[in-house]
Amino acid sequence: DKARAERDGIAALPAVRAPQSQLATISGARLSFWCPPEVSALFQRHPPLESSDTGITLTNGLFTCNNAKFVKRHWEVTDEERPDFVPYDKGGGHKWYRTTPYMLYWGGDGSAIRDYRAGRGQSRRLPGEQFYFCNGVTYSYIGTRGFRARLLSPGAAFDIASSAAFSKTLDPLYLLGFLNSSTARFLLGVLNPTINFQIGDLRRLPFAMPDAQTGQAIIREAAAAVELAREVDSWDPCSPRFQGPVLLRLNGDGDERAAYQRFQEQAEQINRQEAEIQRTIDEIVFELYEISRRDRAVIDADPWVARERKPLVRPRTFQQCLKDLEGYQPGTTL
């Protein structure tokens, strides 16, 4: 509708009129009257994402009470301090994968954090603690760039701004592919048409357990998307995976302009590949949920879904890339 389109910065779609009898509402979602009845029915046909039927758990992350005291950027941690620090996923609207640049002080199994929390009236038991350092899928609860899910960084604890999903039976890559599907994004917009994605909204998503073939297809596509995102991650000067300035890595003939052109071509290729992966996952999930062609068109045209159709990577400008070369030494972060 017009209000949602204006909120998302997208041109309003032509109004669709339907008899009141054809409109459905979803319990607890006041604005769900615009959702097609067949899509609304998914909430009755399938169990919620977090339930005994799915074996999936969603949990809030750590609230340290003082991130300035306990969290550092990875380049700020000295070699002597490193044994007492662990990777710390902390928000950010990245899709598929990103190595967190943050580190959390974890000396004494987090005893300093527990003591600090207790001194401020919080529990010594840390939120989501049993899932720290496990393989899972996270997202930022403030989605200014739309809803985006990514794998947790390997061996990481996670912040309250990066709530996460875990499963004992499903591959995290399957959860990643599903949560990044247009179907999941549309349903989240039905449950909560704001930029603040509450964990309760994700818990209520209708979840269809995949058969083996569907599961493997989603895992395969999500794994390919993760590899693309890992490559993009290696271009980021703030990432622990940074492999050096792109003008240095792609400059085989001493021509910086030519190196930048190669960089742009690589970025365009990655964006094309990621867009194709997204389309493939969307079709697989549409089939899994038996969504009609008509309702697929409604989902595809929805502003909440359309806002996410942005390139996976936006290349740094030539001047930014030149600046990356200044003072760079192998093994350093800019």
PyMOL commands that set and color helices and strands:
alter all, ss='L'
color gray80, all
select helices_A, chain A and resi 2-7+20-22+32-34+37-40+42-45+67-70+74-76+82-84+107-118+129-131+172-179+182-191+199-203+212-233+246-249+256-288+293-301+303-306+318-325
alter helices_A, ss='H'
color red, helices_A
select strands_A, chain A and resi 56-59+71-73+85-89+102-105+137-139+149-151+157-158+164-167
alter strands_A, ss='S'
color yellow, strands_A
deselect
rebuild
show_as cartoon
